[in-house]
Amino acid sequence: MARSDSFFIRASVTGNGTTYNETSVDLGAFVDALGKSVLRIHNIQARIVDENELSTPSKDNTNYFAGFQLCTQTQTALVSFTERALIAGGTLTVGEANGVISAVSETNDLMPQDFENGYLVAVDSIFLGIDQNIASDLGEVKAELIMECTVETLTQSAAMALALSQQ
């Protein structure tokens, strides 16, 4: 199996208040299904932060939630693990009372590094989305990703695995 050295793709999406928002990440330079060139995502590092201050978003005296996802197809909301298009996802929850943050939990629920061989992608674009339950006091939030990837030739066995695991 021919593979390239690993490289990094960075992406971010800004939330728009309290509705789902997503952006596309162009993979056309790496993926050519007809030429049998596919992208393998080995590792993703992710975070959800305030867009301007790069700090933890919160809402006075309210529990705050924001979630992100990376999918092979466009979505209209956060999806469950049973959605075949889901590559990665995570959440940020913040508990706040009397103007004081009392608890912060940031989890990356599903990441390619959780699997033995990462995640194989054969589409020209992937979609990074973010949603939150209420607007943050600090303003807009954003999800940021750094993906460690390689490009490889699509073998017959990899094509079968891809067909079985994705749409």
ZANUNU-978821 format. One record per residue: chain; z, y, x of N, C-alpha, C, O in turn. Coordinates in nm, 3 decimals, always signed. Layout:
BEGIN
chaine;n_z;n_y;n_x;ca_z;ca_y;ca_x;c_z;c_y;c_x;o_z;o_y;o_x
A;Z;Y;X;Z;Y;X;Z;Y;X;Z;Y;X .
...
//
This chain:
BEGIN
chaine;n_z;n_y;n_x;ca_z;ca_y;ca_x;c_z;c_y;c_x;o_z;o_y;o_x
A;+0.000;-0.116;+0.084;+0.000;+0.000;+0.000;+0.000;+0.123;+0.089;+0.094;+0.143;+0.167 .
A;-0.102;+0.205;+0.080;-0.111;+0.327;+0.159;-0.021;+0.434;+0.100;-0.025;+0.459;-0.020 .
A;+0.062;+0.498;+0.185;+0.154;+0.602;+0.140;+0.146;+0.720;+0.235;+0.118;+0.705;+0.353 .
A;+0.172;+0.837;+0.181;+0.181;+0.957;+0.262;+0.326;+0.976;+0.306;+0.416;+0.908;+0.258 .
A;+0.347;+1.069;+0.398;+0.483;+1.110;+0.429;+0.539;+1.183;+0.307;+0.463;+1.237;+0.227 .
A;+0.670;+1.184;+0.294;+0.728;+1.250;+0.178;+0.715;+1.402;+0.190;+0.713;+1.458;+0.300 .
A;+0.706;+1.466;+0.076;+0.697;+1.612;+0.067;+0.775;+1.654;-0.057;+0.821;+1.569;-0.133 .
A;+0.790;+1.784;-0.076;+0.875;+1.836;-0.183;+0.795;+1.922;-0.279;+0.713;+2.004;-0.238 .
A;+0.821;+1.903;-0.407;+0.765;+1.986;-0.512;+0.884;+2.054;-0.579;+0.981;+1.989;-0.616 .
A;+0.874;+2.186;-0.595;+0.982;+2.263;-0.658;+0.932;+2.316;-0.792;+0.815;+2.352;-0.806 .
A;+1.022;+2.321;-0.889;+0.986;+2.372;-1.021;+1.109;+2.433;-1.086;+1.222;+2.395;-1.056 .
A;+1.086;+2.528;-1.176;+1.195;+2.585;-1.255;+1.142;+2.627;-1.390;+1.023;+2.655;-1.406 .
A;+1.231;+2.632;-1.487;+1.199;+2.680;-1.622;+1.317;+2.763;-1.670;+1.433;+2.726;-1.650 .
A;+1.286;+2.875;-1.732;+1.389;+2.964;-1.784;+1.408;+2.938;-1.933;+1.311;+2.925;-2.008 .
A;+1.534;+2.931;-1.974;+1.565;+2.916;-2.116;+1.532;+3.044;-2.191;+1.521;+3.151;-2.131 .
A;+1.516;+3.032;-2.321;+1.484;+3.150;-2.401;+1.586;+3.169;-2.512;+1.550;+3.199;-2.626 .
A;+1.712;+3.152;-2.479;+1.818;+3.169;-2.578;+1.867;+3.037;-2.628;+1.937;+2.965;-2.557 .
A;+1.832;+3.002;-2.752;+1.887;+2.881;-2.811;+1.780;+2.784;-2.860;+1.809;+2.695;-2.940 .
A;+1.657;+2.799;-2.814;+1.553;+2.704;-2.852;+1.496;+2.639;-2.727;+1.510;+2.691;-2.616 .
A;+1.433;+2.525;-2.745;+1.376;+2.450;-2.635;+1.260;+2.527;-2.573;+1.177;+2.585;-2.644 .
A;+1.255;+2.529;-2.441;+1.146;+2.593;-2.369;+1.104;+2.501;-2.255;+1.189;+2.438;-2.192 .
A;+0.974;+2.494;-2.228;+0.928;+2.411;-2.117;+0.812;+2.477;-2.044;+0.745;+2.567;-2.096 .
A;+0.790;+2.428;-1.925;+0.678;+2.472;-1.843;+0.612;+2.348;-1.783;+0.676;+2.244;-1.767 .
A;+0.485;+2.361;-1.752;+0.415;+2.248;-1.691;+0.418;+2.260;-1.539;+0.421;+2.371;-1.484 .
A;+0.417;+2.147;-1.473;+0.412;+2.139;-1.327;+0.281;+2.068;-1.295;+0.264;+1.950;-1.327 .
A;+0.189;+2.139;-1.232;+0.056;+2.085;-1.202;+0.064;+1.985;-1.087;+0.112;+2.017;-0.978 .
A;+0.015;+1.865;-1.112;+0.012;+1.760;-1.009;-0.131;+1.725;-0.971;-0.153;+1.626;-0.900 .
A;-0.228;+1.803;-1.016;-0.368;+1.773;-0.992;-0.405;+1.757;-0.846;-0.500;+1.686;-0.814 .
A;-0.332;+1.822;-0.757;-0.360;+1.809;-0.613;-0.316;+1.675;-0.557;-0.357;+1.636;-0.447 .
A;-0.232;+1.603;-0.632;-0.175;+1.477;-0.582;-0.222;+1.354;-0.659;-0.231;+1.245;-0.603 .
A;-0.253;+1.373;-0.787;-0.284;+1.261;-0.876;-0.433;+1.261;-0.908;-0.488;+1.362;-0.951 .
A;-0.496;+1.148;-0.888;-0.636;+1.127;-0.927;-0.646;+0.982;-0.973;-0.673;+0.892;-0.893 .
A;-0.625;+0.962;-1.103;-0.621;+0.825;-1.156;-0.751;+0.751;-1.131;-0.749;+0.631;-1.102 .
A;-0.865;+0.820;-1.141;-0.993;+0.753;-1.117;-1.009;+0.715;-0.970;-1.069;+0.613;-0.937 .
A;-0.955;+0.800;-0.882;-0.959;+0.771;-0.739;-0.841;+0.687;-0.693;-0.825;+0.661;-0.574 .
A;-0.758;+0.643;-0.789;-0.643;+0.557;-0.765;-0.535;+0.621;-0.679;-0.465;+0.551;-0.605 .
A;-0.520;+0.752;-0.687;-0.415;+0.823;-0.616;-0.307;+0.863;-0.717;-0.336;+0.931;-0.815 .
A;-0.183;+0.820;-0.691;-0.072;+0.849;-0.782;+0.045;+0.908;-0.703;+0.050;+0.900;-0.581 .
A;+0.136;+0.968;-0.777;+0.253;+1.032;-0.718;+0.376;+0.945;-0.746;+0.397;+0.901;-0.859 .
A;+0.456;+0.922;-0.644;+0.584;+0.853;-0.663;+0.694;+0.955;-0.636;+0.702;+1.013;-0.528 .
A;+0.780;+0.975;-0.737;+0.895;+1.063;-0.721;+1.012;+0.975;-0.679;+1.054;+0.886;-0.753 .
A;+1.064;+1.000;-0.559;+1.172;+0.919;-0.505;+1.309;+0.975;-0.538;+1.405;+0.900;-0.558 .
A;+1.319;+1.106;-0.544;+1.449;+1.170;-0.554;+1.432;+1.306;-0.621;+1.335;+1.377;-0.592 .
A;+1.524;+1.343;-0.707;+1.525;+1.477;-0.766;+1.665;+1.534;-0.752;+1.764;+1.468;-0.785 .
A;+1.674;+1.655;-0.704;+1.798;+1.732;-0.706;+1.777;+1.843;-0.809;+1.675;+1.911;-0.808 .
A;+1.876;+1.861;-0.897;+1.859;+1.954;-1.008;+1.986;+2.034;-1.032;+2.096;+1.992;-0.997 .
A;+1.967;+2.152;-1.093;+2.083;+2.230;-1.135;+2.042;+2.322;-1.250;+1.924;+2.355;-1.266 .
A;+2.141;+2.362;-1.328;+2.123;+2.462;-1.433;+2.212;+2.579;-1.395;+2.332;+2.563;-1.376 .
A;+2.153;+2.697;-1.385;+2.226;+2.815;-1.341;+2.186;+2.937;-1.422;+2.084;+2.936;-1.491 .
A;+2.268;+3.043;-1.411;+2.230;+3.172;-1.466;+2.107;+3.219;-1.391;+2.101;+3.209;-1.268 .
A;+2.008;+3.271;-1.461;+1.881;+3.308;-1.400;+1.895;+3.414;-1.291;+1.827;+3.406;-1.189 .
A;+1.982;+3.513;-1.310;+1.991;+3.625;-1.216;+2.099;+3.609;-1.112;+2.079;+3.646;-0.996 .
A;+2.213;+3.555;-1.150;+2.327;+3.549;-1.058;+2.342;+3.415;-0.989;+2.425;+3.401;-0.899 .
A;+2.263;+3.315;-1.029;+2.272;+3.179;-0.975;+2.413;+3.124;-0.982;+2.457;+3.053;-0.892 .
A;+2.485;+3.158;-1.091;+2.620;+3.109;-1.112;+2.624;+3.022;-1.238;+2.522;+3.005;-1.305 .
A;+2.739;+2.968;-1.269;+2.754;+2.882;-1.385;+2.747;+2.964;-1.513;+2.828;+3.055;-1.532 .
A;+2.653;+2.935;-1.602;+2.646;+3.006;-1.729;+2.763;+2.966;-1.819;+2.810;+2.852;-1.812 .
A;+2.808;+3.058;-1.903;+2.917;+3.026;-1.996;+2.910;+3.121;-2.115;+2.829;+3.214;-2.118 .
A;+2.996;+3.098;-2.212;+3.006;+3.181;-2.332;+3.154;+3.202;-2.361;+3.229;+3.104;-2.370 .
A;+3.198;+3.327;-2.375;+3.340;+3.357;-2.397;+3.397;+3.276;-2.513;+3.342;+3.275;-2.624 .
A;+3.508;+3.210;-2.486;+3.588;+3.138;-2.585;+3.508;+3.036;-2.665;+3.539;+3.010;-2.781 .
A;+3.407;+2.978;-2.604;+3.321;+2.881;-2.672;+3.283;+2.771;-2.574;+3.268;+2.796;-2.454 .
A;+3.268;+2.651;-2.624;+3.214;+2.544;-2.542;+3.063;+2.564;-2.531;+2.996;+2.591;-2.631 .
A;+3.011;+2.552;-2.410;+2.871;+2.583;-2.382;+2.800;+2.457;-2.334;+2.857;+2.379;-2.258 .
A;+2.676;+2.438;-2.377;+2.596;+2.322;-2.337;+2.454;+2.367;-2.304;+2.396;+2.448;-2.376 .
A;+2.399;+2.314;-2.196;+2.257;+2.330;-2.165;+2.209;+2.198;-2.107;+2.281;+2.131;-2.033 .
A;+2.087;+2.161;-2.141;+2.030;+2.036;-2.091;+1.889;+2.058;-2.040;+1.818;+2.147;-2.088 .
A;+1.848;+1.977;-1.943;+1.711;+1.983;-1.892;+1.651;+1.844;-1.897;+1.722;+1.744;-1.903 .
A;+1.518;+1.839;-1.895;+1.447;+1.712;-1.886;+1.314;+1.733;-1.818;+1.256;+1.842;-1.821 .
A;+1.266;+1.627;-1.755;+1.134;+1.623;-1.693;+1.060;+1.507;-1.757;+1.107;+1.393;-1.753 .
A;+0.942;+1.535;-1.815;+0.868;+1.434;-1.891;+0.721;+1.433;-1.851;+0.668;+1.530;-1.796 .
A;+0.656;+1.321;-1.879;+0.513;+1.308;-1.852;+0.428;+1.363;-1.965;+0.307;+1.374;-1.951 .
A;+0.491;+1.396;-2.077;+0.421;+1.455;-2.191;+0.501;+1.575;-2.241;+0.623;+1.580;-2.224 .
A;+0.432;+1.672;-2.302;+0.500;+1.789;-2.356;+0.593;+1.747;-2.470;+0.563;+1.652;-2.543 .
A;+0.704;+1.817;-2.484;+0.805;+1.786;-2.586;+0.840;+1.913;-2.664;+0.805;+2.024;-2.623 .
A;+0.911;+1.896;-2.776;+0.955;+2.010;-2.856;+1.107;+2.022;-2.858;+1.162;+2.118;-2.912 .
A;+1.176;+1.924;-2.799;+1.322;+1.924;-2.793;+1.364;+1.823;-2.685;+1.282;+1.748;-2.634 .
A;+1.492;+1.824;-2.652;+1.543;+1.723;-2.560;+1.527;+1.585;-2.624;+1.547;+1.570;-2.745 .
A;+1.492;+1.485;-2.544;+1.464;+1.352;-2.595;+1.568;+1.252;-2.546;+1.646;+1.281;-2.455 .
A;+1.570;+1.135;-2.608;+1.664;+1.031;-2.569;+1.606;+0.945;-2.456;+1.489;+0.958;-2.420 .
A;+1.689;+0.857;-2.402;+1.646;+0.768;-2.295;+1.539;+0.671;-2.341;+1.468;+0.613;-2.258 .
A;+1.525;+0.651;-2.469;+1.424;+0.557;-2.519;+1.284;+0.618;-2.520;+1.187;+0.546;-2.545 .
A;+1.272;+0.746;-2.495;+1.141;+0.813;-2.489;+1.072;+0.772;-2.359;+1.123;+0.798;-2.251 .
A;+0.957;+0.708;-2.370;+0.886;+0.657;-2.253;+0.837;+0.766;-2.158;+0.813;+0.738;-2.040 .
A;+0.823;+0.887;-2.206;+0.775;+0.996;-2.123;+0.884;+1.056;-2.033;+0.853;+1.135;-1.944 .
A;+1.010;+1.019;-2.054;+1.121;+1.078;-1.981;+1.127;+1.027;-1.837;+1.136;+0.907;-1.813 .
A;+1.123;+1.121;-1.742;+1.137;+1.090;-1.600;+1.280;+1.115;-1.555;+1.339;+1.031;-1.487 .
A;+1.336;+1.231;-1.592;+1.469;+1.270;-1.547;+1.532;+1.362;-1.651;+1.463;+1.427;-1.729 .
A;+1.666;+1.366;-1.652;+1.736;+1.454;-1.744;+1.879;+1.474;-1.700;+1.936;+1.392;-1.628 .
A;+1.936;+1.585;-1.745;+2.075;+1.614;-1.712;+2.130;+1.723;-1.800;+2.057;+1.786;-1.875 .
A;+2.262;+1.745;-1.790;+2.329;+1.843;-1.875;+2.431;+1.924;-1.795;+2.478;+1.884;-1.689 .
A;+2.462;+2.040;-1.851;+2.571;+2.124;-1.803;+2.657;+2.156;-1.924;+2.607;+2.209;-2.023 .
A;+2.786;+2.123;-1.919;+2.878;+2.162;-2.024;+2.990;+2.243;-1.962;+3.040;+2.211;-1.855 .
A;+3.029;+2.349;-2.032;+3.133;+2.439;-1.983;+3.231;+2.463;-2.097;+3.190;+2.502;-2.206 .
A;+3.360;+2.440;-2.073;+3.464;+2.472;-2.169;+3.528;+2.604;-2.129;+3.565;+2.623;-2.013 .
A;+3.541;+2.693;-2.225;+3.600;+2.824;-2.195;+3.696;+2.863;-2.306;+3.665;+2.848;-2.424 .
A;+3.813;+2.913;-2.267;+3.912;+2.961;-2.363;+3.979;+3.085;-2.308;+4.014;+3.090;-2.190 .
A;+3.996;+3.184;-2.391;+4.061;+3.310;-2.352;+3.996;+3.373;-2.229;+4.064;+3.428;-2.143 .
A;+3.864;+3.365;-2.221;+3.791;+3.427;-2.112;+3.799;+3.354;-1.980;+3.754;+3.406;-1.878 .
A;+3.857;+3.233;-1.979;+3.873;+3.158;-1.856;+3.800;+3.024;-1.870;+3.822;+2.950;-1.966 .
A;+3.715;+2.993;-1.773;+3.647;+2.863;-1.773;+3.751;+2.756;-1.740;+3.815;+2.760;-1.635 .
A;+3.766;+2.661;-1.830;+3.868;+2.557;-1.812;+3.810;+2.424;-1.766;+3.881;+2.342;-1.709 .
A;+3.680;+2.402;-1.790;+3.619;+2.276;-1.749;+3.469;+2.296;-1.731;+3.404;+2.364;-1.810 .
A;+3.415;+2.236;-1.625;+3.271;+2.238;-1.600;+3.228;+2.095;-1.567;+3.289;+2.028;-1.484 .
A;+3.123;+2.051;-1.634;+3.069;+1.918;-1.605;+2.918;+1.929;-1.595;+2.850;+1.965;-1.691 .
A;+2.866;+1.898;-1.478;+2.721;+1.895;-1.459;+2.683;+1.753;-1.423;+2.728;+1.698;-1.322 .
A;+2.599;+1.692;-1.508;+2.561;+1.554;-1.484;+2.409;+1.541;-1.483;+2.339;+1.601;-1.564 .
A;+2.362;+1.464;-1.391;+2.221;+1.425;-1.389;+2.219;+1.282;-1.443;+2.239;+1.185;-1.370 .
A;+2.193;+1.273;-1.573;+2.206;+1.147;-1.643;+2.104;+1.043;-1.600;+2.134;+0.923;-1.596 .
A;+1.985;+1.088;-1.569;+1.877;+0.996;-1.534;+1.794;+1.062;-1.425;+1.743;+1.172;-1.443 .
A;+1.781;+0.994;-1.312;+1.703;+1.046;-1.200;+1.624;+0.932;-1.137;+1.667;+0.816;-1.144 .
A;+1.508;+0.961;-1.076;+1.428;+0.856;-1.012;+1.505;+0.779;-0.905;+1.478;+0.660;-0.885 .
A;+1.599;+0.842;-0.836;+1.675;+0.772;-0.733;+1.768;+0.666;-0.792;+1.823;+0.584;-0.719 .
A;+1.786;+0.668;-0.925;+1.864;+0.564;-0.990;+1.789;+0.431;-0.995;+1.850;+0.327;-1.022 .
A;+1.660;+0.434;-0.970;+1.577;+0.313;-0.976;+1.539;+0.270;-0.835;+1.531;+0.353;-0.744 .
A;+1.515;+0.142;-0.816;+1.486;+0.087;-0.685;+1.362;+0.149;-0.620;+1.362;+0.173;-0.499 .
A;+1.258;+0.176;-0.698;+1.132;+0.227;-0.642;+1.096;+0.367;-0.689;+0.979;+0.405;-0.683 .
A;+1.192;+0.443;-0.736;+1.161;+0.577;-0.784;+1.085;+0.572;-0.915;+1.100;+0.478;-0.993 .
A;+1.002;+0.674;-0.938;+0.927;+0.684;-1.064;+0.782;+0.715;-1.032;+0.753;+0.815;-0.965 .
A;+0.692;+0.632;-1.078;+0.549;+0.645;-1.052;+0.486;+0.733;-1.159;+0.507;+0.712;-1.278 .
A;+0.407;+0.832;-1.117;+0.344;+0.927;-1.209;+0.193;+0.925;-1.186;+0.146;+0.936;-1.073 .
A;+0.118;+0.912;-1.297;-0.028;+0.909;-1.288;-0.092;+1.010;-1.382;-0.207;+0.992;-1.424 .
A;-0.018;+1.117;-1.417;-0.072;+1.222;-1.503;-0.089;+1.350;-1.421;-0.022;+1.369;-1.320 .
A;-0.181;+1.436;-1.466;-0.211;+1.560;-1.392;-0.102;+1.665;-1.402;-0.094;+1.753;-1.315 .
A;-0.019;+1.659;-1.504;+0.089;+1.756;-1.524;+0.213;+1.685;-1.576;+0.204;+1.589;-1.653 .
A;+0.329;+1.734;-1.533;+0.455;+1.691;-1.591;+0.520;+1.815;-1.650;+0.480;+1.927;-1.619 .
A;+0.622;+1.795;-1.735;+0.676;+1.907;-1.812;+0.828;+1.914;-1.794;+0.901;+1.819;-1.823 .
A;+0.872;+2.030;-1.745;+1.014;+2.057;-1.725;+1.063;+2.144;-1.840;+1.011;+2.253;-1.863 .
A;+1.164;+2.094;-1.914;+1.215;+2.166;-2.029;+1.363;+2.192;-2.019;+1.435;+2.122;-1.947 .
A;+1.409;+2.294;-2.092;+1.552;+2.329;-2.097;+1.586;+2.370;-2.240;+1.504;+2.427;-2.311 .
A;+1.708;+2.339;-2.280;+1.759;+2.379;-2.410;+1.908;+2.408;-2.396;+1.974;+2.355;-2.307 .
A;+1.959;+2.492;-2.483;+2.100;+2.524;-2.481;+2.147;+2.545;-2.625;+2.068;+2.579;-2.712 .
A;+2.279;+2.523;-2.648;+2.328;+2.532;-2.785;+2.350;+2.675;-2.831;+2.334;+2.705;-2.950 .
A;+2.387;+2.765;-2.740;+2.405;+2.906;-2.771;+2.363;+2.986;-2.649;+2.358;+2.934;-2.538 .
A;+2.332;+3.113;-2.669;+2.294;+3.198;-2.557;+2.416;+3.223;-2.468;+2.527;+3.242;-2.517 .
A;+2.395;+3.221;-2.339;+2.501;+3.246;-2.242;+2.537;+3.394;-2.241;+2.451;+3.479;-2.267 .
A;+2.663;+3.425;-2.210;+2.704;+3.565;-2.196;+2.636;+3.632;-2.077;+2.617;+3.754;-2.077 .
A;+2.599;+3.554;-1.977;+2.540;+3.611;-1.856;+2.392;+3.640;-1.871;+2.333;+3.703;-1.783 .
A;+2.329;+3.597;-1.979;+2.185;+3.615;-1.997;+2.114;+3.482;-1.995;+2.173;+3.379;-2.029 .
A;+1.989;+3.483;-1.956;+1.909;+3.360;-1.959;+1.954;+3.263;-1.850;+2.006;+3.303;-1.746 .
A;+1.934;+3.135;-1.877;+1.964;+3.031;-1.780;+1.834;+2.967;-1.736;+1.731;+2.982;-1.802 .
A;+1.839;+2.895;-1.625;+1.721;+2.823;-1.581;+1.760;+2.690;-1.520;+1.869;+2.673;-1.465 .
A;+1.669;+2.596;-1.533;+1.682;+2.467;-1.467;+1.591;+2.469;-1.346;+1.476;+2.512;-1.355 .
A;+1.641;+2.424;-1.233;+1.564;+2.420;-1.109;+1.565;+2.276;-1.056;+1.666;+2.207;-1.061 .
A;+1.449;+2.234;-1.004;+1.435;+2.099;-0.948;+1.370;+2.105;-0.811;+1.285;+2.190;-0.784 .
A;+1.410;+2.014;-0.726;+1.338;+1.984;-0.604;+1.313;+1.833;-0.607;+1.406;+1.754;-0.614 .
A;+1.185;+1.796;-0.602;+1.148;+1.654;-0.609;+1.094;+1.608;-0.474;+1.004;+1.671;-0.418 .
A;+1.148;+1.499;-0.423;+1.094;+1.436;-0.303;+0.990;+1.334;-0.348;+1.021;+1.243;-0.425 .
A;+0.866;+1.349;-0.299;+0.755;+1.269;-0.349;+0.671;+1.212;-0.234;+0.676;+1.260;-0.121 .
A;+0.595;+1.110;-0.268;+0.488;+1.061;-0.181;+0.366;+1.038;-0.269;+0.376;+1.020;-0.390 .
A;+0.250;+1.039;-0.205;+0.126;+1.002;-0.272;+0.088;+0.864;-0.221;+0.097;+0.837;-0.102 .
A;+0.046;+0.777;-0.312;+0.007;+0.643;-0.271;-0.114;+0.596;-0.351;-0.148;+0.651;-0.455 .
A;-0.175;+0.494;-0.299;-0.289;+0.433;-0.367;-0.238;+0.342;-0.477;-0.145;+0.264;-0.457 .
A;-0.299;+0.352;-0.593;-0.259;+0.271;-0.707;-0.311;+0.129;-0.689;-0.431;+0.104;-0.697 .
A;-0.219;+0.036;-0.664;-0.256;-0.105;-0.651;-0.260;-0.168;-0.791;-0.216;-0.107;-0.888 .
A;-0.311;-0.287;-0.800;-0.317;-0.355;-0.929;-0.177;-0.380;-0.984;-0.154;-0.364;-1.104 .
A;-0.083;-0.419;-0.899;+0.054;-0.445;-0.946;+0.122;-0.315;-0.989;+0.196;-0.314;-1.088 .
A;+0.098;-0.206;-0.916;+0.155;-0.077;-0.955;+0.094;-0.029;-1.087;+0.164;+0.030;-1.169 .
A;-0.035;-0.053;-1.106;-0.100;-0.015;-1.232;-0.041;-0.092;-1.349;-0.022;-0.036;-1.456 .
A;-0.011;-0.217;-1.330;+0.051;-0.298;-1.435;+0.191;-0.246;-1.465;+0.228;-0.233;-1.582 .
A;+0.269;-0.217;-1.361;+0.404;-0.163;-1.381;+0.400;-0.030;-1.455;+0.481;-0.004;-1.543 .
A;+0.305;+0.053;-1.418;+0.287;+0.183;-1.483;+0.253;+0.165;-1.630;+0.311;+0.233;-1.715 .
A;+0.162;+0.076;-1.660;+0.121;+0.051;-1.798;+0.236;-0.004;-1.883;+0.247;+0.029;-2.001 .
A;+0.321;-0.086;-1.823;+0.431;-0.145;-1.898;+0.545;-0.047;-1.923;+0.615;-0.058;-2.023 .
A;+0.564;+0.048;-1.832;+0.681;+0.136;-1.842;+0.652;+0.269;-1.909;+0.745;+0.335;-1.956 .
A;+0.528;+0.310;-1.915;+0.494;+0.442;-1.970;+0.386;+0.429;-2.074;+0.329;+0.322;-2.096 .
A;+0.359;+0.542;-2.136;+0.252;+0.547;-2.237;+0.120;+0.579;-2.172;+0.018;+0.586;-2.241 .
//
